[in-house]
Amino acid sequence: MPDDTSSEHYTERLRSRSDVWWKRLLNVQAPYRWNLRRLEPGFTLDVGCGIGRNLAHLDGHGIGVDHNPSAVAEARRRGATAFTTDEFDRESHARPFDSMLLAHLIEHMSHADAVGVVTKYLPLVMLGGKVIFICPQEAGYRSDSTHIEFVDFDAIGRVCRETGLTIEKQYSFPLPRVAGKLFRYNEFVVLARKSSG
């Protein structure tokens, strides 16, 4: 049966990949944690938070939302504040978010759906706030059967233009762009700003 990002099986896959002993021993998340924190996201809405890896990087300065109930339950078990999309939609959000994070999310959907997700949550981000996109490069894209569209700087740029975001910076991390064809964990990072209401 094909994998589905809303399934319990997908949550188990995320859990087992992150809990491998050598990843904990080598602290492989340290550079990615540093990279996210250096963008100074402030109070962040993590859309597609999964099991809460990036919420942990934010040290409690964020709220996650995900369509997978078992992933949300796992994020909560790990100490994060996370909601299913239905729960989140019922919540009142008096405080605007400084940033919105879409990490390893929009490659799981069509371009139109990516624009729809950004459009839905962007009103919750303060004017001048940041929108951070992180997407896998070629090797990472090939590693997951639930990926639907390859998303590079150009594709992220189209999402930004169609949602009124202004790109401030973009870069390849942790290695130069050429490494993304072979190194599974190389990422496209784009920092954009909400410049209008």
Contacts in CASP RR format, 6 or more apart in sequence:
PFRMAT RR
TARGET T0000
AUTHOR 0000-0000-0000
METHOD contacts of the structure
MODEL  1
MPDDTSSEHYTERLRSRSDVWWKRLLNVQAPYRWNLRRLEPGFTLDVGCG
IGRNLAHLDGHGIGVDHNPSAVAEARRRGATAFTTDEFDRESHARPFDSM
LLAHLIEHMSHADAVGVVTKYLPLVMLGGKVIFICPQEAGYRSDSTHIEF
VDFDAIGRVCRETGLTIEKQYSFPLPRVAGKLFRYNEFVVLARKSSG
2 145 0 8 1.000
3 9 0 8 1.000
3 10 0 8 1.000
3 13 0 8 1.000
3 145 0 8 1.000
3 146 0 8 1.000
4 10 0 8 1.000
4 146 0 8 1.000
5 67 0 8 1.000
5 68 0 8 1.000
5 108 0 8 1.000
5 146 0 8 1.000
6 67 0 8 1.000
6 68 0 8 1.000
7 68 0 8 1.000
7 70 0 8 1.000
8 70 0 8 1.000
10 68 0 8 1.000
10 71 0 8 1.000
10 146 0 8 1.000
11 50 0 8 1.000
11 51 0 8 1.000
11 68 0 8 1.000
11 70 0 8 1.000
11 71 0 8 1.000
11 74 0 8 1.000
12 70 0 8 1.000
14 50 0 8 1.000
14 51 0 8 1.000
14 71 0 8 1.000
14 74 0 8 1.000
15 51 0 8 1.000
15 74 0 8 1.000
17 23 0 8 1.000
18 51 0 8 1.000
18 53 0 8 1.000
23 29 0 8 1.000
28 185 0 8 1.000
29 53 0 8 1.000
29 57 0 8 1.000
31 173 0 8 1.000
31 174 0 8 1.000
32 57 0 8 1.000
32 173 0 8 1.000
32 174 0 8 1.000
32 187 0 8 1.000
33 57 0 8 1.000
35 173 0 8 1.000
35 174 0 8 1.000
35 189 0 8 1.000
36 54 0 8 1.000
36 57 0 8 1.000
36 58 0 8 1.000
36 101 0 8 1.000
36 103 0 8 1.000
36 132 0 8 1.000
37 57 0 8 1.000
37 58 0 8 1.000
39 99 0 8 1.000
39 130 0 8 1.000
39 132 0 8 1.000
39 191 0 8 1.000
41 58 0 8 1.000
41 61 0 8 1.000
41 98 0 8 1.000
41 99 0 8 1.000
41 101 0 8 1.000
41 130 0 8 1.000
41 132 0 8 1.000
42 58 0 8 1.000
42 61 0 8 1.000
42 62 0 8 1.000
42 98 0 8 1.000
42 99 0 8 1.000
43 61 0 8 1.000
43 62 0 8 1.000
43 95 0 8 1.000
43 97 0 8 1.000
43 98 0 8 1.000
43 99 0 8 1.000
44 58 0 8 1.000
44 61 0 8 1.000
44 62 0 8 1.000
44 63 0 8 1.000
44 97 0 8 1.000
44 98 0 8 1.000
44 99 0 8 1.000
44 100 0 8 1.000
44 101 0 8 1.000
45 62 0 8 1.000
45 63 0 8 1.000
45 64 0 8 1.000
45 65 0 8 1.000
45 97 0 8 1.000
45 99 0 8 1.000
45 100 0 8 1.000
45 101 0 8 1.000
45 121 0 8 1.000
45 124 0 8 1.000
45 125 0 8 1.000
46 52 0 8 1.000
46 54 0 8 1.000
46 55 0 8 1.000
46 58 0 8 1.000
46 62 0 8 1.000
46 63 0 8 1.000
46 64 0 8 1.000
46 65 0 8 1.000
46 101 0 8 1.000
46 103 0 8 1.000
47 64 0 8 1.000
47 65 0 8 1.000
47 100 0 8 1.000
47 101 0 8 1.000
47 102 0 8 1.000
47 105 0 8 1.000
47 117 0 8 1.000
47 121 0 8 1.000
48 64 0 8 1.000
48 65 0 8 1.000
48 66 0 8 1.000
48 67 0 8 1.000
48 102 0 8 1.000
48 103 0 8 1.000
48 105 0 8 1.000
49 55 0 8 1.000
49 64 0 8 1.000
49 65 0 8 1.000
49 66 0 8 1.000
49 71 0 8 1.000
49 72 0 8 1.000
49 75 0 8 1.000
49 80 0 8 1.000
49 82 0 8 1.000
50 66 0 8 1.000
50 68 0 8 1.000
50 71 0 8 1.000
50 72 0 8 1.000
50 74 0 8 1.000
50 75 0 8 1.000
50 82 0 8 1.000
51 71 0 8 1.000
51 74 0 8 1.000
51 75 0 8 1.000
51 78 0 8 1.000
52 64 0 8 1.000
52 71 0 8 1.000
52 74 0 8 1.000
52 75 0 8 1.000
52 78 0 8 1.000
52 80 0 8 1.000
52 82 0 8 1.000
54 101 0 8 1.000
54 103 0 8 1.000
55 62 0 8 1.000
55 63 0 8 1.000
55 64 0 8 1.000
55 75 0 8 1.000
55 80 0 8 1.000
55 81 0 8 1.000
55 82 0 8 1.000
56 78 0 8 1.000
56 80 0 8 1.000
60 80 0 8 1.000
60 81 0 8 1.000
62 81 0 8 1.000
62 97 0 8 1.000
63 81 0 8 1.000
63 82 0 8 1.000
63 83 0 8 1.000
63 97 0 8 1.000
64 72 0 8 1.000
64 75 0 8 1.000
64 80 0 8 1.000
64 81 0 8 1.000
64 82 0 8 1.000
64 83 0 8 1.000
64 88 0 8 1.000
65 82 0 8 1.000
65 83 0 8 1.000
65 84 0 8 1.000
65 85 0 8 1.000
65 88 0 8 1.000
65 121 0 8 1.000
66 72 0 8 1.000
66 75 0 8 1.000
66 82 0 8 1.000
66 83 0 8 1.000
66 84 0 8 1.000
66 85 0 8 1.000
67 84 0 8 1.000
67 85 0 8 1.000
68 84 0 8 1.000
69 84 0 8 1.000
72 82 0 8 1.000
72 83 0 8 1.000
72 84 0 8 1.000
72 87 0 8 1.000
75 82 0 8 1.000
76 82 0 8 1.000
83 91 0 8 1.000
93 124 0 8 1.000
96 124 0 8 1.000
96 125 0 8 1.000
96 126 0 8 1.000
97 124 0 8 1.000
97 125 0 8 1.000
97 126 0 8 1.000
97 129 0 8 1.000
98 125 0 8 1.000
98 126 0 8 1.000
98 129 0 8 1.000
98 130 0 8 1.000
99 125 0 8 1.000
99 129 0 8 1.000
99 130 0 8 1.000
99 131 0 8 1.000
99 132 0 8 1.000
100 118 0 8 1.000
100 121 0 8 1.000
100 122 0 8 1.000
100 124 0 8 1.000
100 125 0 8 1.000
100 130 0 8 1.000
100 131 0 8 1.000
100 132 0 8 1.000
101 132 0 8 1.000
101 134 0 8 1.000
102 117 0 8 1.000
102 118 0 8 1.000
102 131 0 8 1.000
102 132 0 8 1.000
102 133 0 8 1.000
102 134 0 8 1.000
103 132 0 8 1.000
103 133 0 8 1.000
103 134 0 8 1.000
104 134 0 8 1.000
104 135 0 8 1.000
104 136 0 8 1.000
105 114 0 8 1.000
105 117 0 8 1.000
106 114 0 8 1.000
106 117 0 8 1.000
106 133 0 8 1.000
106 135 0 8 1.000
106 149 0 8 1.000
106 151 0 8 1.000
106 156 0 8 1.000
106 159 0 8 1.000
107 135 0 8 1.000
107 136 0 8 1.000
107 141 0 8 1.000
107 147 0 8 1.000
107 148 0 8 1.000
107 149 0 8 1.000
107 150 0 8 1.000
107 151 0 8 1.000
108 146 0 8 1.000
108 147 0 8 1.000
108 148 0 8 1.000
109 117 0 8 1.000
109 148 0 8 1.000
109 149 0 8 1.000
110 148 0 8 1.000
110 149 0 8 1.000
111 149 0 8 1.000
111 155 0 8 1.000
111 158 0 8 1.000
111 159 0 8 1.000
114 151 0 8 1.000
114 159 0 8 1.000
115 159 0 8 1.000
115 162 0 8 1.000
115 163 0 8 1.000
118 131 0 8 1.000
118 159 0 8 1.000
118 163 0 8 1.000
118 165 0 8 1.000
119 163 0 8 1.000
122 131 0 8 1.000
122 163 0 8 1.000
122 165 0 8 1.000
122 194 0 8 1.000
123 197 0 8 1.000
125 131 0 8 1.000
125 194 0 8 1.000
126 194 0 8 1.000
127 194 0 8 1.000
127 195 0 8 1.000
127 196 0 8 1.000
127 197 0 8 1.000
128 193 0 8 1.000
128 194 0 8 1.000
128 195 0 8 1.000
129 193 0 8 1.000
129 194 0 8 1.000
130 168 0 8 1.000
130 191 0 8 1.000
130 192 0 8 1.000
130 193 0 8 1.000
130 194 0 8 1.000
131 160 0 8 1.000
131 165 0 8 1.000
131 191 0 8 1.000
131 192 0 8 1.000
131 193 0 8 1.000
131 194 0 8 1.000
132 189 0 8 1.000
132 190 0 8 1.000
132 191 0 8 1.000
132 192 0 8 1.000
133 156 0 8 1.000
133 159 0 8 1.000
133 188 0 8 1.000
133 189 0 8 1.000
133 190 0 8 1.000
133 192 0 8 1.000
134 187 0 8 1.000
134 188 0 8 1.000
134 189 0 8 1.000
134 190 0 8 1.000
135 151 0 8 1.000
135 152 0 8 1.000
135 156 0 8 1.000
135 187 0 8 1.000
135 188 0 8 1.000
136 143 0 8 1.000
136 144 0 8 1.000
136 147 0 8 1.000
136 184 0 8 1.000
136 185 0 8 1.000
136 186 0 8 1.000
136 187 0 8 1.000
136 188 0 8 1.000
137 152 0 8 1.000
137 172 0 8 1.000
137 177 0 8 1.000
137 179 0 8 1.000
137 180 0 8 1.000
137 181 0 8 1.000
137 183 0 8 1.000
137 186 0 8 1.000
137 187 0 8 1.000
137 188 0 8 1.000
138 150 0 8 1.000
138 180 0 8 1.000
138 181 0 8 1.000
139 180 0 8 1.000
139 181 0 8 1.000
139 182 0 8 1.000
139 183 0 8 1.000
139 184 0 8 1.000
139 186 0 8 1.000
140 180 0 8 1.000
140 184 0 8 1.000
140 185 0 8 1.000
140 186 0 8 1.000
141 147 0 8 1.000
141 150 0 8 1.000
141 151 0 8 1.000
143 184 0 8 1.000
149 155 0 8 1.000
151 188 0 8 1.000
152 188 0 8 1.000
153 170 0 8 1.000
153 188 0 8 1.000
153 190 0 8 1.000
156 170 0 8 1.000
156 188 0 8 1.000
156 190 0 8 1.000
157 167 0 8 1.000
157 190 0 8 1.000
159 165 0 8 1.000
160 166 0 8 1.000
160 167 0 8 1.000
160 190 0 8 1.000
160 192 0 8 1.000
164 194 0 8 1.000
164 195 0 8 1.000
164 196 0 8 1.000
165 192 0 8 1.000
165 193 0 8 1.000
165 194 0 8 1.000
165 195 0 8 1.000
166 192 0 8 1.000
166 193 0 8 1.000
166 195 0 8 1.000
167 190 0 8 1.000
167 191 0 8 1.000
167 192 0 8 1.000
168 191 0 8 1.000
168 192 0 8 1.000
168 193 0 8 1.000
169 190 0 8 1.000
169 191 0 8 1.000
170 188 0 8 1.000
170 189 0 8 1.000
170 190 0 8 1.000
170 191 0 8 1.000
171 189 0 8 1.000
172 179 0 8 1.000
172 180 0 8 1.000
172 186 0 8 1.000
172 187 0 8 1.000
172 188 0 8 1.000
172 189 0 8 1.000
173 186 0 8 1.000
173 187 0 8 1.000
173 189 0 8 1.000
174 185 0 8 1.000
174 186 0 8 1.000
174 187 0 8 1.000
175 183 0 8 1.000
175 186 0 8 1.000
177 186 0 8 1.000
179 186 0 8 1.000
180 186 0 8 1.000
END
